[in-house]
Amino acid sequence: MHPALIIKPGREKSLLRHHPWVFSGGVADVVGDPEQGSTVDLLTLDNHFLARGAYSPYSQIQARVWTWDENEPINEDFFRGRLRRAIELREMIPGWKGSGASRLVHAESDRLPGLIVDRYGDWLVIQALSSGIEYWRMTIASLLAELLPVQGIYERSDADVRDLEKLPERCGTLHGEVVPARLRIQENGLDYWVDIQGGHKTGFYLDQRVNRWRLRQLSAGKDVLDCFCYTGGFTVSALAGRANSVLAVDASAAALGLARENCKLNEFPQDQVEFLEGDVFHVLRRFRDMGRSFDLVVLDPPKFASSASQVEKAARGYKDINLLALKLLRPAGILVTFSCSGSIDAELFQRIIFAAAQDAGVDAQILERLFQAPDHPVLLSFPEGSYLKGLIVCKH
């Protein structure tokens, strides 16, 4: 019999709806002496089985559910089945089969809470973001090598969320060969260098794949300002869409260096693109004061809110940059704006953009709503998995 968490009366409702998180405030008692990351049963006060999950004693999320089936053991076969199902799902997505770069496992939404697996050609990058995945990480790496013919598997378990579970940073090779300093991938017919050892997250923002293609369709003949450009995903896409010019802005010199290399890799004329290192907030204010203007502005900032307590401050930040961007747009100009903060939902994000437009003194129309790519699925019982939201807005 597993150790168990006894759930307080009334706090089992989310589990009955198959939401995979159990918060510490909903736990009445811990039965036995479970090890961090080990398997625990989730029981009612009268010992009725609710679910089975991974124990995390230090986090506010004290357990993450593996299964709601009392007869399903958590072992190597369990993880083999879940990984195989996630991989098969990607093969079903139109246009994704054989993709050189894609997300293979999207954590809770693939019923593997805390596990990220991204594929870059013949290499996999994994992130263990929870105690349960940390506990099973070597088994998972071995199973991935069994299920997929890859040269190597690299771990990037260095995200801040691990601090909440008192997990140390882990980076390095888990299987196979040592990953090169740079990997070359192709997306939407364009080539990119990816730094999976030192880049953000696993090296590239795979969730923006569809949105980069959409931007490419909008860019012909336009002067484009790409803010928070990172390694140039939107910059390269705009140039491929025959933009008249692109100005790419980021605070990281290293990211800008790779963005410049990605433009060269695709053989775009260097006189069409300019790179500017600087704080985007400051740059936008300076451009406003200079009277600069653009036909198309992209805002793809990092996460402004990591928790509900940060939403108000984050909302002010989103409003500020969108207000400035709207002021820089020429008549009939287009704003492509995003938020990847899970605590900012799509409805709130739209209200923020509306408030920014009001304060900027402009009327604007939503042309399209944007989301994360389909290899980042959202489990219906876990709406938190829908973290990326965007709007294409046209200024009157």
Secondary structure, DSSP 8 states (H G I E B T S, - for coil): ---EEEE-TTTTHHHHTT--EEEGGGEEEEES---TT-EEEEE-TT--EEEEEEE-SSSSEEEEEEES-TT---SHHHHHHHHHHHHHHHHHSTTTTT-SEEEEEEGGGGT-TTEEEEEETTEEEEEE-SHHHHHHHHHHHHHHHHHS--SEEEEEE--GGGGGGT---EEEEEEES---S-EEEEETTEEEEE-TTTSSTTSS-GGGHHHHHHHHHH-TT-EEEEET-TTTHHHHHHHHTT-SEEEEEES-HHHHHHHHHHHHHTT--GGGEEEEES-HHHHHHHHHHHT--EEEEEE----S-SSGGGHHHHHHHHHHHHHHHHHHEEEEEEEEEEE--TTS-HHHHHHHHHHHHHHHT--EEEEEEEE--TTS---TT-GGG---EEEEEEE-
